[in-house]
Amino acid sequence: METHVRLFVEDALTRIVIEKILQQTDRNYSVVGFTYLSKYSTHSKTADLNRTLKGNRLYLVVANQSASDHCPAGAIEDLGAPLSPNLLYRFAVMEIESWIMADRENFADYFSVDIRSVPQLPDEVPKPREEIVAIARKSRSKSIRDDLIPRHSSISAKIGPNYGGVLSDFVKQRWNVSNAQKHSPSLKRTCQRLQTFRLKRV
């Protein structure tokens, strides 16, 4: 039986990652819509959604733990009401890039770096986005370096001009969720929850 999913995420990269996760489960999930939430409003919007959601579908909210003032358990407790059975509130520890790096073998191959440059425990990297830029500096591929490393002419940029595009292409083409779960406990927990989820009448 097909389960419709409405996504609430911070950006396009997170949406693409979650869509890939849903595809690689053995459940029949179908994304029927998505909403982008700023990292500053995710928690308050989730609290509103928890009070008002209706319909026979899964509402899936995915946030970066680095953008939250709480640990995941504290954030859920702070919603002010029990979590609706058809709402999943999941956290990438510390950012969605942690989950992307967790497929170490494919990441190293795609970005033309030694696998020893890719963290074995990406959930423990405090600033995963900066870590990916640092890894890109070691790439043997000029196009990877040009796309992911900030240009010298930009004073404020922390990432390169096509950072999101390159990572999105990697996720679509090469990222393997089963491989990534081996190195990311937070990703593994999210995948397990999606495997066991069942819609409830609300």
Buried (B, 14 or more C-beta within 10 A) or exposed (E): EEBBBBBBBBBEBBBBBBBBBBEBBEBEBEBBEBEEBEBEEBBEBBBEBBEEBEEEBBBBBBBBBBBBEEEBEEBBEEBEEEEBEBBBBBBBBBBBBBBBBBBBEBBBEBBBBEEEBBBEEBBEBEBBBBBBBEBBEEBEBEEBBBBBBBEEEEEEEEBBBBBBBBBBBBBEEBBBBEBBBBBBBBBBBBBEEBEEBEBEEE
